Amino acid sequence: MNSIFKTLQQVILIKKEKNSKVLNRDELYLAGSADLFDLERRQKELDTRFTRKF
C-alpha cells in the first residue's frame, strides 16, 4: 500500500509542475499583448483551448 501512495504522490507532483509551466506560458502570452483588444482576443483564445479539453 505504501508504494501506491508514493506513486500517487509522484503523479500529483508531476501534474502540479506541468500545470505551473502551462500557467507561466499563458501569462507570458497574455503579457505580450499590444493593446486591450489584443489582450481580449488572447484571453478568448486561451478560454477556447480550455473548453475544448472538456
mmCIF entry with sequence, helices, sheets and N, C-alpha, C, O atoms, coordinates in Angstrom:
data_MODEL
# 
_entry.id   MODEL 
# 
_entity.id                         1 
_entity.type                       polymer 
_entity.pdbx_number_of_molecules   1 
# 
_entity_poly.entity_id                      1 
_entity_poly.type                           'polypeptide(L)' 
_entity_poly.nstd_linkage                   no 
_entity_poly.nstd_monomer                   no 
_entity_poly.pdbx_seq_one_letter_code       MNSIFKTLQQVILIKKEKNSKVLNRDELYLAGSADLFDLERRQKELDTRFTRKF 
_entity_poly.pdbx_seq_one_letter_code_can   MNSIFKTLQQVILIKKEKNSKVLNRDELYLAGSADLFDLERRQKELDTRFTRKF 
_entity_poly.pdbx_strand_id                 A 
# 
loop_
_entity_poly_seq.entity_id 
_entity_poly_seq.num 
_entity_poly_seq.mon_id 
_entity_poly_seq.hetero 
1 1  MET n 
1 2  ASN n 
1 3  SER n 
1 4  ILE n 
1 5  PHE n 
1 6  LYS n 
1 7  THR n 
1 8  LEU n 
1 9  GLN n 
1 10 GLN n 
1 11 VAL n 
1 12 ILE n 
1 13 LEU n 
1 14 ILE n 
1 15 LYS n 
1 16 LYS n 
1 17 GLU n 
1 18 LYS n 
1 19 ASN n 
1 20 SER n 
1 21 LYS n 
1 22 VAL n 
1 23 LEU n 
1 24 ASN n 
1 25 ARG n 
1 26 ASP n 
1 27 GLU n 
1 28 LEU n 
1 29 TYR n 
1 30 LEU n 
1 31 ALA n 
1 32 GLY n 
1 33 SER n 
1 34 ALA n 
1 35 ASP n 
1 36 LEU n 
1 37 PHE n 
1 38 ASP n 
1 39 LEU n 
1 40 GLU n 
1 41 ARG n 
1 42 ARG n 
1 43 GLN n 
1 44 LYS n 
1 45 GLU n 
1 46 LEU n 
1 47 ASP n 
1 48 THR n 
1 49 ARG n 
1 50 PHE n 
1 51 THR n 
1 52 ARG n 
1 53 LYS n 
1 54 PHE n 
# 
_struct_asym.id          A 
_struct_asym.entity_id   1 
# 
loop_
_struct_conf.conf_type_id 
_struct_conf.id 
_struct_conf.pdbx_PDB_helix_id 
_struct_conf.beg_label_comp_id 
_struct_conf.beg_label_asym_id 
_struct_conf.beg_label_seq_id 
_struct_conf.pdbx_beg_PDB_ins_code 
_struct_conf.end_label_comp_id 
_struct_conf.end_label_asym_id 
_struct_conf.end_label_seq_id 
_struct_conf.pdbx_end_PDB_ins_code 
_struct_conf.beg_auth_comp_id 
_struct_conf.beg_auth_asym_id 
_struct_conf.beg_auth_seq_id 
_struct_conf.end_auth_comp_id 
_struct_conf.end_auth_asym_id 
_struct_conf.end_auth_seq_id 
_struct_conf.pdbx_PDB_helix_class 
_struct_conf.details 
_struct_conf.pdbx_PDB_helix_length 
HELX_P HELX_P1 AA1 ASN A 2  ? ALA A 31 ? ASN A 2  ALA A 31 1 ? 30 
HELX_P HELX_P2 AA2 LEU A 36 ? LYS A 53 ? LEU A 36 LYS A 53 1 ? 18 
# 
_struct_conf_type.id          HELX_P 
_struct_conf_type.criteria    ? 
_struct_conf_type.reference   ? 
# 
loop_
_atom_site.group_PDB 
_atom_site.id 
_atom_site.type_symbol 
_atom_site.label_atom_id 
_atom_site.label_alt_id 
_atom_site.label_comp_id 
_atom_site.label_asym_id 
_atom_site.label_entity_id 
_atom_site.label_seq_id 
_atom_site.pdbx_PDB_ins_code 
_atom_site.Cartn_x 
_atom_site.Cartn_y 
_atom_site.Cartn_z 
_atom_site.occupancy 
_atom_site.B_iso_or_equiv 
_atom_site.pdbx_formal_charge 
_atom_site.auth_seq_id 
_atom_site.auth_comp_id 
_atom_site.auth_asym_id 
_atom_site.auth_atom_id 
_atom_site.pdbx_PDB_model_num 
ATOM 1   N N  . MET A 1 1  ? 0.822   -1.204 0.000   1.00 0.00 ? 1  MET A N  1 
ATOM 2   C CA . MET A 1 1  ? 0.000   0.000  0.000   1.00 0.00 ? 1  MET A CA 1 
ATOM 3   C C  . MET A 1 1  ? 0.859   1.259  0.000   1.00 0.00 ? 1  MET A C  1 
ATOM 4   O O  . MET A 1 1  ? 0.521   2.252  -0.644  1.00 0.00 ? 1  MET A O  1 
ATOM 5   N N  . ASN A 1 2  ? 1.944   1.211  0.708   1.00 0.00 ? 2  ASN A N  1 
ATOM 6   C CA . ASN A 1 2  ? 2.796   2.383  0.822   1.00 0.00 ? 2  ASN A CA 1 
ATOM 7   C C  . ASN A 1 2  ? 3.349   2.803  -0.540  1.00 0.00 ? 2  ASN A C  1 
ATOM 8   O O  . ASN A 1 2  ? 3.478   3.995  -0.822  1.00 0.00 ? 2  ASN A O  1 
ATOM 9   N N  . SER A 1 3  ? 3.674   1.823  -1.380  1.00 0.00 ? 3  SER A N  1 
ATOM 10  C CA . SER A 1 3  ? 4.206   2.147  -2.708  1.00 0.00 ? 3  SER A CA 1 
ATOM 11  C C  . SER A 1 3  ? 3.141   2.798  -3.584  1.00 0.00 ? 3  SER A C  1 
ATOM 12  O O  . SER A 1 3  ? 3.462   3.642  -4.421  1.00 0.00 ? 3  SER A O  1 
ATOM 13  N N  . ILE A 1 4  ? 1.894   2.420  -3.404  1.00 0.00 ? 4  ILE A N  1 
ATOM 14  C CA . ILE A 1 4  ? 0.796   3.040  -4.166  1.00 0.00 ? 4  ILE A CA 1 
ATOM 15  C C  . ILE A 1 4  ? 0.679   4.511  -3.805  1.00 0.00 ? 4  ILE A C  1 
ATOM 16  O O  . ILE A 1 4  ? 0.517   5.357  -4.685  1.00 0.00 ? 4  ILE A O  1 
ATOM 17  N N  . PHE A 1 5  ? 0.760   4.818  -2.529  1.00 0.00 ? 5  PHE A N  1 
ATOM 18  C CA . PHE A 1 5  ? 0.666   6.212  -2.094  1.00 0.00 ? 5  PHE A CA 1 
ATOM 19  C C  . PHE A 1 5  ? 1.844   7.031  -2.599  1.00 0.00 ? 5  PHE A C  1 
ATOM 20  O O  . PHE A 1 5  ? 1.680   8.190  -2.980  1.00 0.00 ? 5  PHE A O  1 
ATOM 21  N N  . LYS A 1 6  ? 3.035   6.429  -2.605  1.00 0.00 ? 6  LYS A N  1 
ATOM 22  C CA . LYS A 1 6  ? 4.206   7.135  -3.129  1.00 0.00 ? 6  LYS A CA 1 
ATOM 23  C C  . LYS A 1 6  ? 4.038   7.415  -4.614  1.00 0.00 ? 6  LYS A C  1 
ATOM 24  O O  . LYS A 1 6  ? 4.384   8.497  -5.089  1.00 0.00 ? 6  LYS A O  1 
ATOM 25  N N  . THR A 1 7  ? 3.508   6.443  -5.348  1.00 0.00 ? 7  THR A N  1 
ATOM 26  C CA . THR A 1 7  ? 3.280   6.617  -6.780  1.00 0.00 ? 7  THR A CA 1 
ATOM 27  C C  . THR A 1 7  ? 2.248   7.707  -7.030  1.00 0.00 ? 7  THR A C  1 
ATOM 28  O O  . THR A 1 7  ? 2.437   8.550  -7.906  1.00 0.00 ? 7  THR A O  1 
ATOM 29  N N  . LEU A 1 8  ? 1.173   7.696  -6.278  1.00 0.00 ? 8  LEU A N  1 
ATOM 30  C CA . LEU A 1 8  ? 0.148   8.734  -6.419  1.00 0.00 ? 8  LEU A CA 1 
ATOM 31  C C  . LEU A 1 8  ? 0.717   10.107 -6.097  1.00 0.00 ? 8  LEU A C  1 
ATOM 32  O O  . LEU A 1 8  ? 0.403   11.089 -6.769  1.00 0.00 ? 8  LEU A O  1 
ATOM 33  N N  . GLN A 1 9  ? 1.542   10.173 -5.084  1.00 0.00 ? 9  GLN A N  1 
ATOM 34  C CA . GLN A 1 9  ? 2.157   11.441 -4.708  1.00 0.00 ? 9  GLN A CA 1 
ATOM 35  C C  . GLN A 1 9  ? 3.056   11.945 -5.836  1.00 0.00 ? 9  GLN A C  1 
ATOM 36  O O  . GLN A 1 9  ? 3.065   13.140 -6.131  1.00 0.00 ? 9  GLN A O  1 
ATOM 37  N N  . GLN A 1 10 ? 3.800   11.056 -6.459  1.00 0.00 ? 10 GLN A N  1 
ATOM 38  C CA . GLN A 1 10 ? 4.667   11.446 -7.577  1.00 0.00 ? 10 GLN A CA 1 
ATOM 39  C C  . GLN A 1 10 ? 3.844   11.949 -8.758  1.00 0.00 ? 10 GLN A C  1 
ATOM 40  O O  . GLN A 1 10 ? 4.211   12.936 -9.395  1.00 0.00 ? 10 GLN A O  1 
ATOM 41  N N  . VAL A 1 11 ? 2.745   11.282 -9.051  1.00 0.00 ? 11 VAL A N  1 
ATOM 42  C CA . VAL A 1 11 ? 1.874   11.697 -10.154 1.00 0.00 ? 11 VAL A CA 1 
ATOM 43  C C  . VAL A 1 11 ? 1.302   13.080 -9.882  1.00 0.00 ? 11 VAL A C  1 
ATOM 44  O O  . VAL A 1 11 ? 1.247   13.917 -10.782 1.00 0.00 ? 11 VAL A O  1 
ATOM 45  N N  . ILE A 1 12 ? 0.882   13.323 -8.665  1.00 0.00 ? 12 ILE A N  1 
ATOM 46  C CA . ILE A 1 12 ? 0.324   14.633 -8.302  1.00 0.00 ? 12 ILE A CA 1 
ATOM 47  C C  . ILE A 1 12 ? 1.384   15.719 -8.425  1.00 0.00 ? 12 ILE A C  1 
ATOM 48  O O  . ILE A 1 12 ? 1.098   16.804 -8.932  1.00 0.00 ? 12 ILE A O  1 
ATOM 49  N N  . LEU A 1 13 ? 2.591   15.446 -7.974  1.00 0.00 ? 13 LEU A N  1 
ATOM 50  C CA . LEU A 1 13 ? 3.665   16.438 -8.066  1.00 0.00 ? 13 LEU A CA 1 
ATOM 51  C C  . LEU A 1 13 ? 4.008   16.749 -9.518  1.00 0.00 ? 13 LEU A C  1 
ATOM 52  O O  . LEU A 1 13 ? 4.233   17.909 -9.865  1.00 0.00 ? 13 LEU A O  1 
ATOM 53  N N  . ILE A 1 14 ? 4.048   15.735 -10.361 1.00 0.00 ? 14 ILE A N  1 
ATOM 54  C CA . ILE A 1 14 ? 4.331   15.953 -11.786 1.00 0.00 ? 14 ILE A CA 1 
ATOM 55  C C  . ILE A 1 14 ? 3.229   16.790 -12.413 1.00 0.00 ? 14 ILE A C  1 
ATOM 56  O O  . ILE A 1 14 ? 3.508   17.690 -13.204 1.00 0.00 ? 14 ILE A O  1 
ATOM 57  N N  . LYS A 1 15 ? 1.981   16.503 -12.066 1.00 0.00 ? 15 LYS A N  1 
ATOM 58  C CA . LYS A 1 15 ? 0.845   17.256 -12.611 1.00 0.00 ? 15 LYS A CA 1 
ATOM 59  C C  . LYS A 1 15 ? 0.913   18.717 -12.177 1.00 0.00 ? 15 LYS A C  1 
ATOM 60  O O  . LYS A 1 15 ? 0.643   19.615 -12.975 1.00 0.00 ? 15 LYS A O  1 
ATOM 61  N N  . LYS A 1 16 ? 1.273   18.960 -10.913 1.00 0.00 ? 16 LYS A N  1 
ATOM 62  C CA . LYS A 1 16 ? 1.387   20.337 -10.426 1.00 0.00 ? 16 LYS A CA 1 
ATOM 63  C C  . LYS A 1 16 ? 2.473   21.092 -11.175 1.00 0.00 ? 16 LYS A C  1 
ATOM 64  O O  . LYS A 1 16 ? 2.286   22.255 -11.533 1.00 0.00 ? 16 LYS A O  1 
ATOM 65  N N  . GLU A 1 17 ? 3.611   20.439 -11.417 1.00 0.00 ? 17 GLU A N  1 
ATOM 66  C CA . GLU A 1 17 ? 4.697   21.081 -12.161 1.00 0.00 ? 17 GLU A CA 1 
ATOM 67  C C  . GLU A 1 17 ? 4.255   21.423 -13.574 1.00 0.00 ? 17 GLU A C  1 
ATOM 68  O O  . GLU A 1 17 ? 4.547   22.504 -14.085 1.00 0.00 ? 17 GLU A O  1 
ATOM 69  N N  . LYS A 1 18 ? 3.551   20.493 -14.195 1.00 0.00 ? 18 LYS A N  1 
ATOM 70  C CA . LYS A 1 18 ? 3.083   20.708 -15.569 1.00 0.00 ? 18 LYS A CA 1 
ATOM 71  C C  . LYS A 1 18 ? 2.095   21.868 -15.615 1.00 0.00 ? 18 LYS A C  1 
ATOM 72  O O  . LYS A 1 18 ? 2.164   22.707 -16.513 1.00 0.00 ? 18 LYS A O  1 
ATOM 73  N N  . ASN A 1 19 ? 1.177   21.919 -14.653 1.00 0.00 ? 19 ASN A N  1 
ATOM 74  C CA . ASN A 1 19 ? 0.195   22.998 -14.610 1.00 0.00 ? 19 ASN A CA 1 
ATOM 75  C C  . ASN A 1 19 ? 0.860   24.349 -14.395 1.00 0.00 ? 19 ASN A C  1 
ATOM 76  O O  . ASN A 1 19 ? 0.456   25.343 -14.997 1.00 0.00 ? 19 ASN A O  1 
ATOM 77  N N  . SER A 1 20 ? 1.874   24.391 -13.543 1.00 0.00 ? 20 SER A N  1 
ATOM 78  C CA . SER A 1 20 ? 2.536   25.672 -13.301 1.00 0.00 ? 20 SER A CA 1 
ATOM 79  C C  . SER A 1 20 ? 3.284   26.138 -14.546 1.00 0.00 ? 20 SER A C  1 
ATOM 80  O O  . SER A 1 20 ? 3.353   27.338 -14.809 1.00 0.00 ? 20 SER A O  1 
ATOM 81  N N  . LYS A 1 21 ? 3.842   25.210 -15.311 1.00 0.00 ? 21 LYS A N  1 
ATOM 82  C CA . LYS A 1 21 ? 4.514   25.575 -16.560 1.00 0.00 ? 21 LYS A CA 1 
ATOM 83  C C  . LYS A 1 21 ? 3.516   26.127 -17.568 1.00 0.00 ? 21 LYS A C  1 
ATOM 84  O O  . LYS A 1 21 ? 3.807   27.091 -18.276 1.00 0.00 ? 21 LYS A O  1 
ATOM 85  N N  . VAL A 1 22 ? 2.340   25.515 -17.628 1.00 0.00 ? 22 VAL A N  1 
ATOM 86  C CA . VAL A 1 22 ? 1.300   25.983 -18.548 1.00 0.00 ? 22 VAL A CA 1 
ATOM 87  C C  . VAL A 1 22 ? 0.822   27.368 -18.136 1.00 0.00 ? 22 VAL A C  1 
ATOM 88  O O  . VAL A 1 22 ? 0.631   28.236 -18.988 1.00 0.00 ? 22 VAL A O  1 
ATOM 89  N N  . LEU A 1 23 ? 0.630   27.582 -16.844 1.00 0.00 ? 23 LEU A N  1 
ATOM 90  C CA . LEU A 1 23 ? 0.197   28.894 -16.366 1.00 0.00 ? 23 LEU A CA 1 
ATOM 91  C C  . LEU A 1 23 ? 1.227   29.968 -16.678 1.00 0.00 ? 23 LEU A C  1 
ATOM 92  O O  . LEU A 1 23 ? 0.873   31.068 -17.102 1.00 0.00 ? 23 LEU A O  1 
ATOM 93  N N  . ASN A 1 24 ? 2.491   29.655 -16.469 1.00 0.00 ? 24 ASN A N  1 
ATOM 94  C CA . ASN A 1 24 ? 3.549   30.620 -16.784 1.00 0.00 ? 24 ASN A CA 1 
ATOM 95  C C  . ASN A 1 24 ? 3.572   30.935 -18.270 1.00 0.00 ? 24 ASN A C  1 
ATOM 96  O O  . ASN A 1 24 ? 3.744   32.091 -18.657 1.00 0.00 ? 24 ASN A O  1 
ATOM 97  N N  . ARG A 1 25 ? 3.402   29.920 -19.103 1.00 0.00 ? 25 ARG A N  1 
ATOM 98  C CA . ARG A 1 25 ? 3.384   30.130 -20.552 1.00 0.00 ? 25 ARG A CA 1 
ATOM 99  C C  . ARG A 1 25 ? 2.210   31.018 -20.948 1.00 0.00 ? 25 ARG A C  1 
ATOM 100 O O  . ARG A 1 25 ? 2.361   31.923 -21.769 1.00 0.00 ? 25 ARG A O  1 
ATOM 101 N N  . ASP A 1 26 ? 1.048   30.761 -20.368 1.00 0.00 ? 26 ASP A N  1 
ATOM 102 C CA . ASP A 1 26 ? -0.137  31.559 -20.683 1.00 0.00 ? 26 ASP A CA 1 
ATOM 103 C C  . ASP A 1 26 ? 0.017   33.000 -20.213 1.00 0.00 ? 26 ASP A C  1 
ATOM 104 O O  . ASP A 1 26 ? -0.405  33.928 -20.902 1.00 0.00 ? 26 ASP A O  1 
ATOM 105 N N  . GLU A 1 27 ? 0.618   33.191 -19.046 1.00 0.00 ? 27 GLU A N  1 
ATOM 106 C CA . GLU A 1 27 ? 0.839   34.553 -18.548 1.00 0.00 ? 27 GLU A CA 1 
ATOM 107 C C  . GLU A 1 27 ? 1.784   35.324 -19.459 1.00 0.00 ? 27 GLU A C  1 
ATOM 108 O O  . GLU A 1 27 ? 1.561   36.502 -19.738 1.00 0.00 ? 27 GLU A O  1 
ATOM 109 N N  . LEU A 1 28 ? 2.829   34.667 -19.918 1.00 0.00 ? 28 LEU A N  1 
ATOM 110 C CA . LEU A 1 28 ? 3.759   35.323 -20.842 1.00 0.00 ? 28 LEU A CA 1 
ATOM 111 C C  . LEU A 1 28 ? 3.069   35.662 -22.156 1.00 0.00 ? 28 LEU A C  1 
ATOM 112 O O  . LEU A 1 28 ? 3.320   36.714 -22.744 1.00 0.00 ? 28 LEU A O  1 
ATOM 113 N N  . TYR A 1 29 ? 2.201   34.768 -22.610 1.00 0.00 ? 29 TYR A N  1 
ATOM 114 C CA . TYR A 1 29 ? 1.454   35.006 -23.845 1.00 0.00 ? 29 TYR A CA 1 
ATOM 115 C C  . TYR A 1 29 ? 0.548   36.229 -23.692 1.00 0.00 ? 29 TYR A C  1 
ATOM 116 O O  . TYR A 1 29 ? 0.484   37.072 -24.586 1.00 0.00 ? 29 TYR A O  1 
ATOM 117 N N  . LEU A 1 30 ? -0.146  36.324 -22.569 1.00 0.00 ? 30 LEU A N  1 
ATOM 118 C CA . LEU A 1 30 ? -1.026  37.470 -22.334 1.00 0.00 ? 30 LEU A CA 1 
ATOM 119 C C  . LEU A 1 30 ? -0.230  38.754 -22.141 1.00 0.00 ? 30 LEU A C  1 
ATOM 120 O O  . LEU A 1 30 ? -0.676  39.828 -22.548 1.00 0.00 ? 30 LEU A O  1 
ATOM 121 N N  . ALA A 1 31 ? 0.925   38.653 -21.534 1.00 0.00 ? 31 ALA A N  1 
ATOM 122 C CA . ALA A 1 31 ? 1.748   39.841 -21.299 1.00 0.00 ? 31 ALA A CA 1 
ATOM 123 C C  . ALA A 1 31 ? 2.275   40.436 -22.601 1.00 0.00 ? 31 ALA A C  1 
ATOM 124 O O  . ALA A 1 31 ? 2.637   41.611 -22.647 1.00 0.00 ? 31 ALA A O  1 
ATOM 125 N N  . GLY A 1 32 ? 2.320   39.636 -23.644 1.00 0.00 ? 32 GLY A N  1 
ATOM 126 C CA . GLY A 1 32 ? 2.825   40.115 -24.923 1.00 0.00 ? 32 GLY A CA 1 
ATOM 127 C C  . GLY A 1 32 ? 1.803   40.847 -25.758 1.00 0.00 ? 32 GLY A C  1 
ATOM 128 O O  . GLY A 1 32 ? 2.081   41.199 -26.905 1.00 0.00 ? 32 GLY A O  1 
ATOM 129 N N  . SER A 1 33 ? 0.623   41.086 -25.211 1.00 0.00 ? 33 SER A N  1 
ATOM 130 C CA . SER A 1 33 ? -0.421  41.757 -25.985 1.00 0.00 ? 33 SER A CA 1 
ATOM 131 C C  . SER A 1 33 ? -0.067  43.229 -26.193 1.00 0.00 ? 33 SER A C  1 
ATOM 132 O O  . SER A 1 33 ? 0.542   43.873 -25.339 1.00 0.00 ? 33 SER A O  1 
ATOM 133 N N  . ALA A 1 34 ? -0.470  43.735 -27.355 1.00 0.00 ? 34 ALA A N  1 
ATOM 134 C CA . ALA A 1 34 ? -0.115  45.105 -27.734 1.00 0.00 ? 34 ALA A CA 1 
ATOM 135 C C  . ALA A 1 34 ? -1.073  46.132 -27.135 1.00 0.00 ? 34 ALA A C  1 
ATOM 136 O O  . ALA A 1 34 ? -0.660  47.226 -26.749 1.00 0.00 ? 34 ALA A O  1 
ATOM 137 N N  . ASP A 1 35 ? -2.346  45.775 -27.061 1.00 0.00 ? 35 ASP A N  1 
ATOM 138 C CA . ASP A 1 35 ? -3.337  46.707 -26.533 1.00 0.00 ? 35 ASP A CA 1 
ATOM 139 C C  . ASP A 1 35 ? -4.477  45.914 -25.902 1.00 0.00 ? 35 ASP A C  1 
ATOM 140 O O  . ASP A 1 35 ? -4.409  44.688 -25.807 1.00 0.00 ? 35 ASP A O  1 
ATOM 141 N N  . LEU A 1 36 ? -5.519  46.611 -25.475 1.00 0.00 ? 36 LEU A N  1 
ATOM 142 C CA . LEU A 1 36 ? -6.632  45.947 -24.802 1.00 0.00 ? 36 LEU A CA 1 
ATOM 143 C C  . LEU A 1 36 ? -7.369  44.977 -25.711 1.00 0.00 ? 36 LEU A C  1 
ATOM 144 O O  . LEU A 1 36 ? -7.792  43.911 -25.264 1.00 0.00 ? 36 LEU A O  1 
ATOM 145 N N  . PHE A 1 37 ? -7.529  45.332 -26.984 1.00 0.00 ? 37 PHE A N  1 
ATOM 146 C CA . PHE A 1 37 ? -8.231  44.451 -27.920 1.00 0.00 ? 37 PHE A CA 1 
ATOM 147 C C  . PHE A 1 37 ? -7.445  43.159 -28.141 1.00 0.00 ? 37 PHE A C  1 
ATOM 148 O O  . PHE A 1 37 ? -8.019  42.072 -28.210 1.00 0.00 ? 37 PHE A O  1 
ATOM 149 N N  . ASP A 1 38 ? -6.143  43.296 -28.248 1.00 0.00 ? 38 ASP A N  1 
ATOM 150 C CA . ASP A 1 38 ? -5.292  42.123 -28.409 1.00 0.00 ? 38 ASP A CA 1 
ATOM 151 C C  . ASP A 1 38 ? -5.338  41.258 -27.157 1.00 0.00 ? 38 ASP A C  1 
ATOM 152 O O  . ASP A 1 38 ? -5.355  40.030 -27.254 1.00 0.00 ? 38 ASP A O  1 
ATOM 153 N N  . LEU A 1 39 ? -5.357  41.880 -25.991 1.00 0.00 ? 39 LEU A N  1 
ATOM 154 C CA . LEU A 1 39 ? -5.451  41.144 -24.733 1.00 0.00 ? 39 LEU A CA 1 
ATOM 155 C C  . LEU A 1 39 ? -6.757  40.358 -24.663 1.00 0.00 ? 39 LEU A C  1 
ATOM 156 O O  . LEU A 1 39 ? -6.751  39.189 -24.279 1.00 0.00 ? 39 LEU A O  1 
ATOM 157 N N  . GLU A 1 40 ? -7.871  40.982 -25.027 1.00 0.00 ? 40 GLU A N  1 
ATOM 158 C CA . GLU A 1 40 ? -9.161  40.288 -25.025 1.00 0.00 ? 40 GLU A CA 1 
ATOM 159 C C  . GLU A 1 40 ? -9.156  39.118 -25.991 1.00 0.00 ? 40 GLU A C  1 
ATOM 160 O O  . GLU A 1 40 ? -9.664  38.043 -25.672 1.00 0.00 ? 40 GLU A O  1 
ATOM 161 N N  . ARG A 1 41 ? -8.583  39.323 -27.174 1.00 0.00 ? 41 ARG A N  1 
ATOM 162 C CA . ARG A 1 41 ? -8.523  38.257 -28.173 1.00 0.00 ? 41 ARG A CA 1 
ATOM 163 C C  . ARG A 1 41 ? -7.706  37.078 -27.641 1.00 0.00 ? 41 ARG A C  1 
ATOM 164 O O  . ARG A 1 41 ? -8.093  35.920 -27.803 1.00 0.00 ? 41 ARG A O  1 
ATOM 165 N N  . ARG A 1 42 ? -6.587  37.382 -27.012 1.00 0.00 ? 42 ARG A N  1 
ATOM 166 C CA . ARG A 1 42 ? -5.735  36.324 -26.469 1.00 0.00 ? 42 ARG A CA 1 
ATOM 167 C C  . ARG A 1 42 ? -6.429  35.584 -25.325 1.00 0.00 ? 42 ARG A C  1 
ATOM 168 O O  . ARG A 1 42 ? -6.304  34.365 -25.210 1.00 0.00 ? 42 ARG A O  1 
ATOM 169 N N  . GLN A 1 43 ? -7.161  36.314 -24.481 1.00 0.00 ? 43 GLN A N  1 
ATOM 170 C CA . GLN A 1 43 ? -7.887  35.666 -23.384 1.00 0.00 ? 43 GLN A CA 1 
ATOM 171 C C  . GLN A 1 43 ? -8.964  34.735 -23.930 1.00 0.00 ? 43 GLN A C  1 
ATOM 172 O O  . GLN A 1 43 ? -9.137  33.627 -23.423 1.00 0.00 ? 43 GLN A O  1 
ATOM 173 N N  . LYS A 1 44 ? -9.681  35.169 -24.948 1.00 0.00 ? 44 LYS A N  1 
ATOM 174 C CA . LYS A 1 44 ? -10.706 34.314 -25.557 1.00 0.00 ? 44 LYS A CA 1 
ATOM 175 C C  . LYS A 1 44 ? -10.077 33.074 -26.171 1.00 0.00 ? 44 LYS A C  1 
ATOM 176 O O  . LYS A 1 44 ? -10.634 31.980 -26.088 1.00 0.00 ? 44 LYS A O  1 
ATOM 177 N N  . GLU A 1 45 ? -8.917  33.251 -26.785 1.00 0.00 ? 45 GLU A N  1 
ATOM 178 C CA . GLU A 1 45 ? -8.220  32.117 -27.378 1.00 0.00 ? 45 GLU A CA 1 
ATOM 179 C C  . GLU A 1 45 ? -7.836  31.095 -26.309 1.00 0.00 ? 45 GLU A C  1 
ATOM 180 O O  . GLU A 1 45 ? -7.999  29.891 -26.509 1.00 0.00 ? 45 GLU A O  1 
ATOM 181 N N  . LEU A 1 46 ? -7.333  31.570 -25.191 1.00 0.00 ? 46 LEU A N  1 
ATOM 182 C CA . LEU A 1 46 ? -6.989  30.660 -24.095 1.00 0.00 ? 46 LEU A CA 1 
ATOM 183 C C  . LEU A 1 46 ? -8.235  29.990 -23.525 1.00 0.00 ? 46 LEU A C  1 
ATOM 184 O O  . LEU A 1 46 ? -8.198  28.808 -23.183 1.00 0.00 ? 46 LEU A O  1 
ATOM 185 N N  . ASP A 1 47 ? -9.333  30.728 -23.419 1.00 0.00 ? 47 ASP A N  1 
ATOM 186 C CA . ASP A 1 47 ? -10.577 30.154 -22.909 1.00 0.00 ? 47 ASP A CA 1 
ATOM 187 C C  . ASP A 1 47 ? -11.081 29.045 -23.815 1.00 0.00 ? 47 ASP A C  1 
ATOM 188 O O  . ASP A 1 47 ? -11.553 28.017 -23.328 1.00 0.00 ? 47 ASP A O  1 
ATOM 189 N N  . THR A 1 48 ? -10.988 29.237 -25.131 1.00 0.00 ? 48 THR A N  1 
ATOM 190 C CA . THR A 1 48 ? -11.463 28.196 -26.043 1.00 0.00 ? 48 THR A CA 1 
ATOM 191 C C  . THR A 1 48 ? -10.568 26.965 -25.968 1.00 0.00 ? 48 THR A C  1 
ATOM 192 O O  . THR A 1 48 ? -11.052 25.844 -26.125 1.00 0.00 ? 48 THR A O  1 
ATOM 193 N N  . ARG A 1 49 ? -9.284  27.152 -25.733 1.00 0.00 ? 49 ARG A N  1 
ATOM 194 C CA . ARG A 1 49 ? -8.397  25.997 -25.550 1.00 0.00 ? 49 ARG A CA 1 
ATOM 195 C C  . ARG A 1 49 ? -8.814  25.207 -24.323 1.00 0.00 ? 49 ARG A C  1 
ATOM 196 O O  . ARG A 1 49 ? -8.816  23.976 -24.337 1.00 0.00 ? 49 ARG A O  1 
ATOM 197 N N  . PHE A 1 50 ? -9.168  25.921 -23.261 1.00 0.00 ? 50 PHE A N  1 
ATOM 198 C CA . PHE A 1 50 ? -9.568  25.267 -22.018 1.00 0.00 ? 50 PHE A CA 1 
ATOM 199 C C  . PHE A 1 50 ? -10.875 24.497 -22.199 1.00 0.00 ? 50 PHE A C  1 
ATOM 200 O O  . PHE A 1 50 ? -10.990 23.364 -21.731 1.00 0.00 ? 50 PHE A O  1 
ATOM 201 N N  . THR A 1 51 ? -11.856 25.094 -22.868 1.00 0.00 ? 51 THR A N  1 
ATOM 202 C CA . THR A 1 51 ? -13.150 24.432 -23.017 1.00 0.00 ? 51 THR A CA 1 
ATOM 203 C C  . THR A 1 51 ? -13.089 23.274 -24.001 1.00 0.00 ? 51 THR A C  1 
ATOM 204 O O  . THR A 1 51 ? -13.896 22.350 -23.902 1.00 0.00 ? 51 THR A O  1 
ATOM 205 N N  . ARG A 1 52 ? -12.162 23.295 -24.940 1.00 0.00 ? 52 ARG A N  1 
ATOM 206 C CA . ARG A 1 52 ? -12.030 22.180 -25.882 1.00 0.00 ? 52 ARG A CA 1 
ATOM 207 C C  . ARG A 1 52 ? -11.538 20.921 -25.193 1.00 0.00 ? 52 ARG A C  1 
ATOM 208 O O  . ARG A 1 52 ? -11.837 19.814 -25.639 1.00 0.00 ? 52 ARG A O  1 
ATOM 209 N N  . LYS A 1 53 ? -10.783 21.078 -24.105 1.00 0.00 ? 53 LYS A N  1 
ATOM 210 C CA . LYS A 1 53 ? -10.268 19.915 -23.386 1.00 0.00 ? 53 LYS A CA 1 
ATOM 211 C C  . LYS A 1 53 ? -11.396 19.127 -22.740 1.00 0.00 ? 53 LYS A C  1 
ATOM 212 O O  . LYS A 1 53 ? -11.279 17.917 -22.547 1.00 0.00 ? 53 LYS A O  1 
ATOM 213 N N  . PHE A 1 54 ? -12.485 19.805 -22.407 1.00 0.00 ? 54 PHE A N  1 
ATOM 214 C CA . PHE A 1 54 ? -13.605 19.133 -21.758 1.00 0.00 ? 54 PHE A CA 1 
ATOM 215 C C  . PHE A 1 54 ? -14.647 18.883 -22.762 1.00 0.00 ? 54 PHE A C  1 
ATOM 216 O O  . PHE A 1 54 ? -15.693 18.321 -22.440 1.00 0.00 ? 54 PHE A O  1 
# 
